[in-house]
Amino acid sequence: MQLPTARDRRTSVEQIFDYLYEEIHSLRLKPGDKISEADIAAQFGVSRQPVRDAFSRLENLDLLVIRPQRATEVKRFSAREIEKSRFVRAAVEAEVLRRAVKCCDAASAALLDACLAEQRTVAQSGDYRNFSRLDYEFHEALCRVAGVAFAFEVISAEKSKVDRLCILSLRQGERMPQLIADHEEIVRAIKAGDAEAAVAAGMLHLSRLDATIEGITADSAHYFEPDPASA
């Protein structure tokens, strides 16, 4: 990623935060990688204070672990936090889908169809980063159709906690068509007025990450925090 230019009007904290967020989110900085406050300050030509502020913001998003007198590192995946996040999402999204079935009209159906059309276009180019953005927009659209736009705040917060796992999943090219098929099934059920089918499709969609988690656990166990129960 190219560093911001001097003409960039964002503050140093924003520049550093955005840069590191993208590095972590894209997995160029991997779970467990160590990063130096001094190195980042030198890279951006700033004092250490804006770096500390950016680090603090990233820590609040559960992306960094800052420990006094020890190296700051990219936060590893937590099996417990992933399970908790997915439980919350499943509960909220099930209710969103039930309400979407009740509230869906012609305009809502057209909105969902437009989301699907964009996803198909992006998938054809293999652009998994853009697809990730469109996936957010699809789930936001479902909340709007359901008349509970505020619910997306919860979904987005929980979804962001597993975004890096999603990126690993989307890098496998066959995943995008599979996820689009899930979205299509959700929309079909909503249009048909079948709440239980919509919820079932939504829960299947959330389960697609299971294989990725199993694969990472087997091949890259060091990406995960140690299990407290086994410590």
C-alpha positions in Angstrom: 0.0 0.0 0.0 1.3 3.4 -0.9 1.9 5.8 2.0 -0.2 9.0 2.1 1.4 12.1 0.4 2.1 15.3 2.2 -0.9 16.8 0.5 -3.2 14.4 2.4 -5.3 16.6 4.7 -6.0 13.8 7.2 -4.3 14.0 10.6 -1.2 11.9 11.3 -3.3 9.7 13.6 -5.9 9.1 10.8 -3.2 8.4 8.2 -1.4 5.9 10.5 -4.7 4.3 11.6 -6.0 3.9 8.0 -2.6 2.5 6.8 -2.3 -0.1 9.6 -6.0 -1.0 9.5 -5.7 -1.9 5.8 -2.4 -3.8 6.5 -4.1 -5.9 9.2 -7.4 -6.3 7.5 -5.8 -7.5 4.2 -3.5 -9.8 6.2 -0.3 -8.3 4.9 0.2 -8.0 8.7 -0.7 -11.4 10.0 -2.0 -12.5 13.5 0.9 -12.5 15.9 3.1 -10.2 13.8 5.0 -7.6 15.9 5.0 -3.9 15.0 7.2 -1.2 16.4 6.0 2.2 17.5 9.4 3.7 16.7 9.5 2.1 13.2 6.0 3.4 12.3 6.9 6.8 13.6 10.0 6.9 11.4 8.1 5.5 8.4 5.6 8.4 8.6 8.1 11.0 9.8 6.1 11.9 13.0 6.7 11.7 16.7 5.6 8.6 18.7 2.4 10.3 20.1 0.2 10.0 16.9 1.4 6.4 16.5 0.4 5.6 20.1 -3.1 7.2 19.4 -3.5 5.1 16.3 -2.4 2.0 18.1 -4.9 2.7 20.8 -7.7 3.0 18.3 -6.7 -0.3 16.7 -6.6 -2.0 20.1 -10.2 -0.8 20.8 -11.2 -2.6 17.6 -9.5 -5.8 18.9 -6.9 -5.7 16.1 -3.8 -5.0 18.2 -2.5 -6.2 21.6 -0.5 -3.4 23.4 1.5 -4.6 26.4 3.7 -2.2 28.4 7.5 -2.9 28.0 6.7 -5.5 25.4 6.3 -5.4 21.6 2.9 -4.5 20.2 1.5 -7.3 18.1 -1.4 -7.9 15.7 -4.1 -9.6 17.7 -4.5 -13.3 17.1 -7.9 -14.9 16.4 -9.8 -15.9 19.5 -12.0 -19.1 19.2 -14.1 -17.9 22.1 -14.6 -14.4 20.6 -15.5 -15.9 17.2 -18.1 -18.2 18.7 -19.5 -15.3 20.7 -19.6 -13.0 17.7 -21.4 -15.5 15.5 -23.9 -16.3 18.2 -24.9 -12.7 18.5 -25.0 -12.3 14.7 -27.2 -15.4 14.2 -29.7 -14.2 16.8 -30.0 -10.7 15.3 -29.9 -11.7 11.6 -32.6 -14.3 12.2 -35.0 -11.6 13.5 -34.0 -9.3 10.6 -34.8 -11.9 8.1 -38.2 -12.6 9.6 -39.1 -8.9 9.6 -37.7 -8.5 6.0 -40.2 -11.2 4.9 -43.1 -9.2 6.4 -41.9 -5.8 5.1 -40.6 -6.7 1.6 -42.4 -4.8 -1.2 -41.5 -4.2 -4.8 -39.0 -1.4 -4.0 -37.3 -3.6 -1.4 -37.1 -6.5 -3.9 -35.6 -4.3 -6.5 -33.0 -3.1 -3.9 -32.0 -6.6 -3.0 -31.8 -7.6 -6.7 -29.5 -4.7 -7.4 -27.2 -5.8 -4.6 -27.0 -9.3 -6.1 -26.3 -7.9 -9.6 -23.3 -5.9 -8.2 -22.0 -9.0 -6.4 -22.1 -11.1 -9.6 -20.2 -8.5 -11.5 -17.5 -8.2 -8.9 -17.2 -12.0 -8.5 -16.5 -12.4 -12.2 -13.4 -10.2 -11.8 -12.3 -12.1 -8.7 -12.1 -8.9 -6.7 -12.6 -10.4 -3.2 -11.9 -7.1 -1.4 -14.7 -5.3 -3.3 -16.9 -8.3 -2.7 -16.3 -8.0 1.0 -17.6 -4.4 0.8 -20.7 -5.5 -1.1 -21.4 -8.3 1.4 -21.6 -5.6 4.1 -24.0 -3.6 1.8 -26.2 -6.6 1.3 -26.6 -7.2 5.0 -27.3 -3.5 5.5 -29.9 -3.6 2.8 -31.6 -6.5 4.6 -31.8 -4.4 7.7 -33.3 -1.5 5.8 -35.9 -3.8 4.1 -36.8 -5.1 7.6 -37.3 -1.6 8.9 -34.6 -2.0 11.5 -31.6 -0.1 10.0 -30.2 0.2 13.5 -29.7 -3.6 13.6 -26.9 -3.2 11.1 -24.8 -1.5 13.8 -24.8 -4.7 15.8 -24.2 -6.9 12.7 -21.4 -4.7 11.4 -19.7 -4.6 14.8 -19.8 -8.4 15.1 -19.0 -9.0 11.5 -15.9 -6.8 11.7 -14.5 -9.2 14.4 -14.2 -12.0 11.9 -13.4 -9.9 8.8 -9.9 -11.2 8.5 -11.2 -14.8 8.5 -13.6 -13.8 5.8 -10.8 -12.4 3.7 -8.9 -15.7 4.0 -12.1 -17.5 2.9 -12.7 -15.1 0.0 -9.2 -15.6 -1.3 -10.4 -19.1 -2.3 -12.0 -18.2 -5.6 -14.9 -20.7 -5.3 -16.2 -19.0 -2.2 -17.7 -16.0 -3.9 -20.1 -17.9 -6.2 -21.1 -20.0 -3.1 -21.8 -16.9 -1.0 -23.7 -15.3 -3.9 -25.8 -18.4 -4.2 -26.6 -18.1 -0.5 -27.6 -14.5 -0.9 -29.8 -15.4 -3.8 -31.5 -18.1 -1.8 -32.1 -15.6 1.0 -33.7 -13.1 -1.4 -35.8 -15.8 -3.0 -37.2 -16.8 0.3 -37.9 -13.2 1.3 -39.7 -12.5 -2.0 -41.7 -15.7 -1.5 -42.8 -14.7 2.0 -41.2 -17.7 3.5 -39.7 -16.6 6.8 -38.4 -20.0 7.9 -36.7 -20.6 4.6 -35.1 -17.2 4.8 -33.8 -17.9 8.3 -32.5 -21.3 7.3 -30.7 -19.8 4.3 -29.2 -17.1 6.5 -27.9 -19.6 9.1 -26.4 -21.7 6.3 -24.7 -18.6 5.0 -23.2 -17.9 8.4 -21.9 -21.4 8.7 -19.8 -21.1 5.5 -16.9 -19.8 7.6 -16.6 -23.1 9.5 -14.4 -24.8 6.9 -12.0 -21.8 6.9 -11.8 -21.8 10.6 -11.0 -25.6 10.7 -8.4 -25.2 8.0 -6.6 -22.3 9.7 -6.7 -24.1 13.0 -5.1 -27.2 11.4 -2.5 -25.4 9.2 -1.8 -22.2 11.1 -2.6 -22.8 14.8 -0.3 -20.0 15.8 -2.8 -17.5 14.3 -5.1 -18.3 17.3 -4.8 -17.3 20.9 -4.0 -20.3 23.2 -7.1 -21.9 24.7 -7.3 -20.8 28.3 -8.7 -24.2 29.3 -5.6 -26.0 28.0 -3.1 -23.5 29.6 
